[in-house]
Amino acid sequence: MSPDNGIVTREEDRENVTYDDQERPTHEDKRSKALGVGGRGWGNLTVQEVADRLGLSRRQVFRLKRRYREEGAQGLLHKGRGKPSRRRICQETRDFVVSLAKGLYRDTSCQHMAELLAEEHDLVLSAKSIARFLRAENLSLVHRHRAPKRRSRRVRRSRRGDLVQMDASPFDWFEIGERCTLHGVDDATGEVLGLWMARNECLFGYFRVLRQMLDRHGVPRELYADRHTIFLSPKSEKLTIKEELEDSAPVTQFGRALEVLGTRYVPAGSPQAKGRIERLWGTLQDRLVVAFRLAGVKTIEEANVLLAAYPGEVHNPRFARPPAEGASAFLPPPDGPALDLLLTRQTDRKASGDSTISLDGKQYSLIGPRRRPLLLARGQAVKVIEKLDGKLLALVHDGLYDLAAVDKEPPATPPPVIETKTGTPCKTKKQRKPAADHPWRQNPAPPAAAVGSEQGTGSPP
């Protein structure tokens, strides 16, 4: 540009705005790229081309060139970077708002605090500005509203048995003010495969539902459930390096059964992820309560009798939909005796010196042949198996034995309490043992024979 008339000459317009490799900055910036100093292969650009790429005027491009020559890559940055804004709320106002949030306006939402500041102190601030002040002071925000998470709809599986959902729902099913838990399984087609009522959400409740599904349909390929400790061990998220290398994560009782069956467990991250079975509970809490009322069901035992036929006769014909593919993905289950031993609670115990084991505060002995107690070595490993019907078995050396409870010996009778004349119990004195430097130990008494001889030789009185 000529300083006399301000006309841009052709030579200056075609001036190369790229620089040598030694002069290029180490960091890449949008402006430096457009000027040809941030990357390789840009070639020669005219001032007009740079202005078009950046959306700036030619005069501003000349200013950026001059800054780069004088200050280097830092000259291309905005001069206001790192400096507080002139529209920034002053520190005194910030401290005033924080002090009110800690004192007079504690446990108040940001929106309510903004309204109070405008009414009482004639201070107009937005709720977001107040929230920003409180976060800077590490203060918790009360009644904050989170934006709803965006979720995608999961497509149903094409075959029955590809995916099975399992969950439990506590509810006042009998309308007597007592909450019971209903365990259920929902196939990807919307078909209910099993229902069982229990006092609370428990392992045997899920085992009962799983047994119903195995007997009626078969073994599913995947099971979708929440992260309850019945399905997922809390120790599985805190593995040691050795456990990670050996792939020996702890497994729950239910997880052990799934591994034997060959069913893959898929943990759900949220209730919305297994929304089909969650919506099923809404349907059952509306219709099943009426069915219990009409049948006069008031106990858990009576409810389980009705639930055995309810899915196949009432619910599934009304709500189940046909799968996309007619072929079933269910696999054949194990035979009856093997399945009875699989759906059990198994606990490892050690035998004591009297050939008994301890379980839940009770002592048990193994019943061997001819109904005689089986002798065990001290510390011998015994696997206790608790079946669904409550029967206890013991597994030792690949042999199953019944367990019999051993009566505990009655506690020893305490010594009688001697009362004083005033009626208060007399305190028993502890026998004191003299110390090693006691005078009695320093001058022990002579033997009895020596004392008798001295008395025998003495002169009569």
C-alpha positions, 0 to 999 in steps of 0.5 A: 500500500502506497503511503501517499494515496492509499492505493494497493499496488499489484506487487504488494497485493501479490506479496507472499504472506508465508514465512520460513519454517524457522519462523513458523509458530509451534501452535496452530491457530485459525488466523495463522493457518489462513495466513499460511504460517500454521501448516505446510502446503498452503503455498503463496496466498494473496491478501485478498485470498486471506481476507476471503478465508478469514472473513476480514477486510484487507486492511485487517489482514495487513494489520495481522501481518504487521503484528506477526512480524513485530510480535511473532505468533502471539501477535495473532491472538486477540489482545483481550485474551486472558484479561477480565471483561469490562462487563464482568460483575465486580468482585464486591457484588460476587462476595455479597451474593456468596455471603447471602447464599451462605447465610440469609438465603441458604437452601434457596434456589438460584432463581428464587435468590435472583428474585429476592436480590431484585426485590430486597437489594435492587440488584438485578442478576440472572440465575445463571450468574448466581449459579456461576458464583456459587460454583466458584466457591464450591457451594452446592446448588439447591433445586437445580434443574438438569436437562433431560438426557437424550436416549435412543430407542432400542429395536426389539430382537427378532427371535424369542430368546435372544434377549430376556429382561428380568426385574422386580417390583415392590408394591402393595399387591394385596391392598392391605398396606404391606409391600411385596416384591414380584419378580418377572421376566419379559421377553423382547416380544413383550411376552411374560415368561415367569412371575413369582411373589416374595417378601422382598427382592431376593436370590431365590425369587429370581431363581424361581422365575428362572426355573419357570422360564427354563421349564416352559421355554428353555435357556435364553442367550442373553439376560438384561437386568440392573446392577443389583448385587444379586446379578453383579458383584460389587467387587467386580469393579475393584479388581487387582492387577492379578485378577485382571490378568487371570480374568478371575472376577468375583461371580455372584450366585446368580452369575454362577448359574448363568455361566453354567447355562451359557447365558450372557448377562448384560447390565443395564445402566439406567431404568430407562434402558430396560423400559419395556419391563418397567412399563410391564410393571405399570400394566401389572399393578393395574390389572393384577391387583384387580385379579387378586381382588376378584380371586380373594388372594391375600397371601403370598402362597395364594398369589404364587398359585394364581401367578403360575397360570396368569401369564399364559392364560391372561396376559400373553394372549392380550399383550404379546406380539409375534416375533419378526422371525419364527425360529426360537433362540431358546436352547434346551435346559439341563435335566431335572436333577442337574437343574435342581442342584444348579439353582441353589445357594452354595457356600464354602465351609470348613469342618471343625474338630468335632466333624461339624460345620457352622452355618447361620449361627447353627451347627450341622453334622453330615449324615453318612451311610446307615444314618450315622454322622460322617467323620471329617478332618479338621479344616476339611472343605465342605460346600453347603448347598441350599435348595429352593425348597429349603433343604440343606445338602453338603458336597464332600469328595463328589458325594452329597450328604444330608445335613442334620442340626446339632443341638447346642450344649446348655450354657454352664450355670453361673455361680450363685450370687451371695447377697449382703445384709443390705440385699445388694449382691456381694462382689467377688474378690479376685485372687491376687497373685504375689509379685516376683519381688514380694517378701513372701517369695524372698523368704519362703517357709521351711519344709514341714519335715524340718519344722516337725523335727525342730519341734520334736527336739525342743525341751519340755516346758 
